[in-house]
């Protein structure tokens, strides 16, 4: 069955680029196969998107050939581009200033893992991408990311690119003047990557981003700085994945409440009817959710009495269930992003909050230690960043990741390495000490170290549970 949500996302992605000049009259859109790979969708969905774009007069399609743009720009298009910029100005400013907290450590990781084959693939893809400077840049980074085997990282990258579609404005603020800079940047990046100088490659990436984007935003400020801003459209991360049944979303929400001890072991949940009313779903949907939680041994249903949070973690869930397996694969992808970015985001968040932030987080760490729940240490710190970062972009990314990380509840209560409690406790004690000293650097480093340890163990665990290596992230 066609996924209408994904059809709308992909349609908006391409039409916004046609309207703002990224794709111009006569340009070819990516093939069905490329769209399937980029957005993790079926060929049926990709073809439905192209058909919708064609029906609305933007492209012409020929069997077995790439779709060609037939839309031509006019003065109304320019006005729409200006509006798109002004309605996203605050979000763009925030992303420009803070996206490096997320993408720089990820880039450092994937550039260090390039090899001769991956670089040949990048060069081959670049030869096929002609025209706009931004296309070359996007192609370089999206291809380099393939070494991670992490669809969620690519998903985030493309969603940011979708939000930033306004750099393809015409007139005086055009991005076209960066063509030469972009070409030189790509040459330097490939040379550094081939030479194994990943750290210098990231430095080059940062320098290019700062120089080019700063110039670009200054030109936009000069061109439209005196125009009143319309209602702002914030960045929202649309995650490209098959939309799970509602009961899976509800199960993750309830597991989050269990993690936060809103629902405690051996305590009964509200009745099925009360939960259905609270979450705005039918009693049938909520009953299925409770059955799912029970099958994963997160809860236990007692006939005629109710459903309580399970305290018995000796039983093993049915990990052969397709939807549960998909959720755990995405969980691992989210965990990798968490491990790669936690050091930079934690340091930034605590530094911006000052003394109040250190005091607030130390209280949460203490509570976990006192309640014997230090295995939730990483997740609690991650939620803290998502709630308190000064950057709306970082908050959006971390809040979305936190929802995906809730599926770790199925694993960490059941499969714990011998001595893992002592290891978590050791981290908690050292992290608490760093918080008391208000040492953001030390705290952030410890958090990153903890998450990488959990990441390696979780990947190994999923392999033991029968997941195929090519389904999982590369380390």
Secondary structure, 3 states (H helix, E strand, C coil): CCCHHHHHHHHHHHHHHHHCCCCCCCCECCCHHHHHHHHCCCHHHHHHHHHHHHHCCCEECCCCCCCEECCCCCHHHHHHHHHHHHHCHHHHHHHHHHHHHHHHHHHHHHHCCCCHHHHHHHHHHHHHCCCCHHHHHHHHHHHHHHHHCCHHHHHHHHHHHHHCHHHHCCHHHCCHHHHHHHHHHHHHHHHHHHCCCHHHHHHHHHHHHHHHHHHHHHHHHHHHCCCCCCCCCCCCCCCCCCCCCHHHHHHHHHHHHHHCCCCCECCECCCHHHHHHHHCCCHHHHHHHHHHHHHCCCEEEECCCEEEECCCCCCCCCCCCHHHHHHHHHHHHHHHHHHHHHHHHHHHHHHHHCHHHHHHHHHHHHHHHHCCCHHHHHHHHHHHHHHHCCCHHHHHHHHHHHHHHHHHHHHHCCCCCCCHHHHHHHHHHHHHHHHHCCCHHHHHHHHHHHHHHHHHHHHHHHHHCCCCHHHCCCC
